[in-house]
Amino acid sequence: MTTPDPIRRFIEATNEGDTAAFLDTFTADALLSDWGRTFKGRAEIARWNQSDNIGVQSHLSIVRIAPVDATYQVRIAVKGSGFNGEGDMTFTLEGDRISSLVIA
C-alpha cells in the first residue's frame, strides 16, 4: 500500500528533525494521544514532540500500514534517545493533514 502523504510527511519530518514541518502535518485542532496522555492542538503537540519525538532524536520507519474504516493503522519501528522498539499508531486524516493520532 502507498503511504498517505500526511503520514509520509510526518515520518520524514521526524527523521529530518524538522519541527516546523512536523507540526505542519497536523490540523490546527489535532488530537494526539500517547498511551493515555492527551495533547490538543499544535502548541501541545509541540510539547510532546520536544519530549517524546524530535527532541529525543527519534527515527521512524513503517513496519506495516493498513487502512481501517476512516483511519490508518500503522506499525512503527522507533530508534533514538527515547523509546526504542515497535508500536502502533492510528492516524485519522482530514484532507492533507492529520486530525488525530493515537499511539498505543
Secondary structure in CASP SS format (residue, H / E / C, confidence):
PFRMAT SS
TARGET T0000
AUTHOR 0000-0000-0000
METHOD secondary structure of the structure
MODEL  1
M C 1.00
T C 1.00
T C 1.00
P C 1.00
D H 1.00
P H 1.00
I H 1.00
R H 1.00
R H 1.00
F H 1.00
I H 1.00
E H 1.00
A H 1.00
T H 1.00
N H 1.00
E H 1.00
G C 1.00
D C 1.00
T H 1.00
A H 1.00
A H 1.00
F H 1.00
L H 1.00
D H 1.00
T C 1.00
F E 1.00
T E 1.00
A E 1.00
D E 1.00
A E 1.00
L E 1.00
L E 1.00
S E 1.00
D E 1.00
W C 1.00
G C 1.00
R E 1.00
T E 1.00
F E 1.00
K E 1.00
G H 1.00
R H 1.00
A H 1.00
E H 1.00
I H 1.00
A H 1.00
R H 1.00
W H 1.00
N H 1.00
Q H 1.00
S H 1.00
D H 1.00
N C 1.00
I H 1.00
G H 1.00
V H 1.00
Q C 1.00
S C 1.00
H E 1.00
L E 1.00
S E 1.00
I E 1.00
V E 1.00
R E 1.00
I E 1.00
A E 1.00
P E 1.00
V E 1.00
D C 1.00
A C 1.00
T E 1.00
Y E 1.00
Q E 1.00
V E 1.00
R E 1.00
I E 1.00
A E 1.00
V E 1.00
K E 1.00
G C 1.00
S C 1.00
G C 1.00
F C 1.00
N C 1.00
G E 1.00
E E 1.00
G E 1.00
D E 1.00
M E 1.00
T E 1.00
F E 1.00
T E 1.00
L E 1.00
E E 1.00
G C 1.00
D C 1.00
R E 1.00
I E 1.00
S E 1.00
S E 1.00
L E 1.00
V E 1.00
I E 1.00
A C 1.00
END
